[in-house]
Amino acid sequence: MNKKKFTLILIAFCFLTTLSYGQQEDKRVKIEITIKDGNKTIVAPVRSATFSFTTSTNNVTTTDGTEKKEQTKNYYFSIDFEKQNVALLKAFMTNKNGLDGHITMVDSYGKMPSRKLEFTKANIDSLSDQLTADYTSSYMSIVATTLIIDGVKIE
């Protein structure tokens, strides 16, 4: 009888341990932004990143007074952080000419291909920070001069 109770308790313990282990949050995909600030490199974890590319045509007046159409290319990144990275923010605020860097995405299971988004001369376009009693989040939009997605230059 003791063996039956012990076996039953052992099975229940193993079952409950497995349930609690299965509840743990494991980040499968790791996303990071890396910025080169002079001779130092700043790496910050990212919750999510979105990029967009647009071209727009504007009428520009030349020095001789004629109008001509000029095409501009815009590279935007919207980055969601779990918390504000002060070193990253300081680097953007002190470098008005823009910063070079990249965003990488790596699947820890190796099932999805890695991604790398490289950019040059990036500046902050907008910034917001959300603070609550149980949740923090920071959003940063940056504008870059160039964009290279997995080795392909976007033009």
Secondary structure, DSSP 8 states (H G I E B T S, - for coil): -HHHHHHHHHHHHHHHHHHHHHTS----EEEEEEEEETTEEEEEEESEEEEEEEEEEEEEE-TTS-EEEEEEEEEEEEEEESS--HHHHHHHHH-TT-EEEEEEEEETTS-S--EEEEEEEEEEEEEEEEE-SS-EEEEEEEEESEEEETTEE--
